[in-house]
C-alpha cells in the first residue's frame, strides 16, 4: 500500500489468539493503515500462521511482556517510517472499524495521543467486574496524583511516532499503558479520549481479565506503575525517564 502523508502502522500484540486474529485483521478498513504488525511471543504460536495468511507481517517479540510486544512492534514501525502508530489487541474485543476515528485527530494535527476508551454499554459483560474495578482504581489514582482525568487504560490507542519516542518508554509488562498516559500528561501532549464499543473476545480466554488472581497481580503492577511514574520517583532516578 502506498504511504500517505501520515504513514500509519498498526501494531497488534497477540498471544495464542489464532481463533480471533483472522477476524480482527479482516475488519481493518482498507486504506487506513500502511502496514499491520502482529507481534507474537514465539514462532510456535499458531497466531503467527493465521496472521500471515490474512496479510499481516508477523514479529516475534524480543522478551516476554505486553509492553515488550507493543514496543517491539512500535520500534519496527518507527524504523520503517511510521508517523502514527496505532495499537489494538488481537482478541477481537477492540473493533478495528474504529481505526479511522482513532487516528484522524492525530493526522489533522489536533492530538498527539488518542485513547479508544472502552464503552461497555452494548456488551456489559465483555470486561469482568474485577477488571473494571481495577481499571477504575488506577484511573482514580492517576487523577489524584496528576489532576488529569482518564476514563480508561485502553489497549486501543494511537500516538504520534515522534511523541512515543520522546516518552522514553521503560515499562515492558502490563504497566505499558499507565506509563504512556502518565508521561504523556507530564509532557503536556494533546490527549483525546473517544468512546469505542468494547466487544466480547472471540475464542480462548483473557490472560489477565479472565483470571481473578492474574487480574489482582496486574492491578498491583498498574498501581505501582501509576504511583512510581506520577510521583516523579523514576524521573529523578532514571535520567528523566
N, C-alpha and C positions, 0 to 999 in steps of 0.2 A: 504494500500500500504506500503511495507517495506521501511523504511527510509534509504536513501543512505548516502554517505559520507558527503554530504552537504544537510541537510534537508531543503527543500524549501516549504514554506507555501504561499498560495495566499490569499490576503485579497481584498474583493470586497465590497466597500461601495455602498449601493443601497437603493434608496428611491422611492417608487412607480414605480418600474421597472419590474412589473410582465410580461409585454409584451416582454421584452428583455432578462431577466436574464436566461431563459431556453436556448436560442440560445447562449448566452455568455458561459454558462457552458458546453454546448455540443461541443464548439470549443476549449476547453482547451486540449492540446495534452496529450495523455496518457503517463504516466511515467515521467512527468516533475515535478509535484508538489506532495508533500506528503499529503497535506490537503488543502481544499478550505473553507474559512470562508467568508460567505456572511453576512454583517453587515447591519441591518435594524433599523429604528428608534423605531419601536414598533411591538409587536406580531400581531397587527391588519393589518399591511402592507401585502397585498396579495403577495408581492415579496417573503416572507418567505415560503409560501406553495409551490410555484413553485421551489424555490431553493432547498428545501428539497427533492422534487420529482426528482430532477436532481442530487442528490447525494452530495450536499454541506452541510456543517454544518452552521447553522444559529445562529447568535448572535444578541442580542438587545443591542444597544449602551447605555451607562450609562447616557448620556446627549445629547442635540441637538448639531449639528455642524458636518461639513465634517471632520475636524481634529479629533474630538472625535470618529467618526466612524472608521477612519483609526487607531487611537491609540487603540481603544477597540479591534480591530482585531489583531493588532500587539502585544499587551500585551498578548493576548491569545496564539498567535503563539510562542512567546518567552517562555512562561510558559510551552508549550508543546515540547520545544527543537528545535525550528526553528533556523537554521543558516543563512538562506537567506529568506527575506520577500519581496514578490512582491505585487504590488498594481495595480489594474486597475479598471475603472469604470464599473458599471453594465448596461449601456445604449446601449451597442453593438458598440460604437464608437472605443474603443481600441480593436485591434484584438488579442485574446488570442493565436493565432497560432504563434505569435512572441515571446512568453514567452521564448523559448529556447535561442533566441538571447539576450534577456534582462538579463537572469540570468547567462549565460555562462561566461562572463568576471569576475564575482564575484567568481564563482565556480573554475575558473582557476587561481585565485589569482591575477588577473590583475586590478581589480577595487573594490572599496568599495560601490559605488553608480552608478547605470546605469539609464539613463533617456531615455525613449522612446519618443523622440521628434516628435510632430505631423507633418506628411507630408500631406499637403492638396492638393498635385498635382492631384491625381485621383478624389477627391471629394472636389473641392474648396469651395463649399457652406456648407460643414459639420460643419464649425465653422463660425458663423455670423461675419460680418465685424467689428462690435463694440467690439466683444470679441477678435478678432485678434488684434485690435488696443490696447486694454487694456493690453493684454499679451505682446505686443511689448514694450509698455511704461515701464512696470515693468522690463522687461529684460534689457532695456536700463539703467534704474536707477541702477539696480544691477551691470551692467558693470561700470557705472560711480563711484559707491561707493566702489566696491570691486576689480575693474580691472580684473574681470573674466567675460568671455562672455558665457552666457547661451542662447541657441537657443529657449528654450521653458520653460513653467512651467507645465510639463505634469502630468496627473493623472497616466499614465502608467510608472512605475519605479520599480526598485528592489534595495534593500540595505542589506548589511551585518547586521545581527541582533545585533551583538556587537557594530557596528558603530551607529546604530539607538539608542541604549540605551545610548551611550556616548554623543549623541547630546542634551539630556535633553529637549525634545520637550515640549513646553508650549502652543503653538497656536492651539486651538481646533476648529477653524472655517475655513474659506476659506484661511487663511494665512498659513496653514499647510505646503504646498509645498514650499512657499517662505522661511519660517523659516528653513526648511530642507536644501535648497540649500545654504542659507547664512551660516548656522552653518557648513555644510559640507565643504564649501570653507574656512571658518575660521579655521577649524581643519585640513586642508590640506588633506582631504580624496581624494582618487583617483576617479575621476568622469569621466565616459564615456557618450557620447551623441550619440544615434543611431536614425536614422530616421525610423519612423514607420508610415505606412499608416493609416490615420485617416478617419473613415467612418461616414456616417450619422447615427444618433441614430435610434433605432428601436422602434417605438411607443412612445406615450407621448410627452412631451416637456421638454427641459432643464430648471432646476430650476433657472439657472443663465444666461447662454448664450441665452436662448430663451426669455428673458425679458430684454429689454434695461435698465429699471430702476434698476432691480436686478443686472445687469452687472455693472452699474455705482457704486452701493453700494459696490459690490465685488471688483471693481477696486480700489476704495478708501481704502478699507481694505487692499488689497495687497500692495498698495503703502505705506501705513502706516507701515505695517509689514516690507517691504523692508528697509525703512529708519530706523525704530527702531532697527532692528537686525544688519543691516550693519554698522550703525554708532557706535554701541557699547553701546548705552544708556542702553539697557536692560541687557547687560552683567554686567555692574557695579552695577545696582540696583537690580539684581535678583540672586545674588550669583554665577555669572559666567555662567548663562544660557542665 
